[in-house]
Amino acid sequence: MITHEEALRWASNVDEFKLKVQGIATTADLSRDQMVAAVVGRGTPEITRFGR
């Protein structure tokens, strides 16, 4: 198990880590979620084959 203090010591951005632990989403999190939703929402791409 990793302690909170150890996680803080290894965090690349301590302030952002503290916000995430509190359950607060950053604008970077929201942007990432929007990009994922856009990609996932597309579904499976249609494959077009030549010669048919």
N, C-alpha and C positions, 0 to 999 in steps of 0.2 A: 504494500500500500504506500502511496506517495502522500506525504504530508503537505499541507497548504504552504508551509514555509519553504519546503523543497521545491514545490512547483513555482513559487515566486522567484526563487533563486535561479531557476533555469528558464523562466519566461523571457522571450525576446522583447516583449513589450509589457512591462509590469502593470501599467495603468489599464491597458486593454484587457489583460488577464483578470484584473480585479473586477472590471465591469462585467465580464462574462460570468465570473463566479456569482455575482449578484443577480445574474439573469438579464442584464441590460445588453441589447444588441447594438452594435456600432453601425455606422453607415456602410462600412466595408462588408459587414455581415449581410445587411439588407441588399446591397448590390449583388453580392455573390448568390444570395437566394433567388433574386430576380433572374440572373443569368441561367441558373440551373433550371428554374421553372420554364424559361423560354425554350431551353434545349429539350427538356423532358416532355413538354407539351406538344412537341412536333410529332411524336410517335415514331413509328418505323418508316424509314424512307422507302419510297417506291423504287423498285429496280426496273429499269427499262433495258430490254435485251434487243439486240439488232438481229434482223433476219426472220422475225416472226410477224 
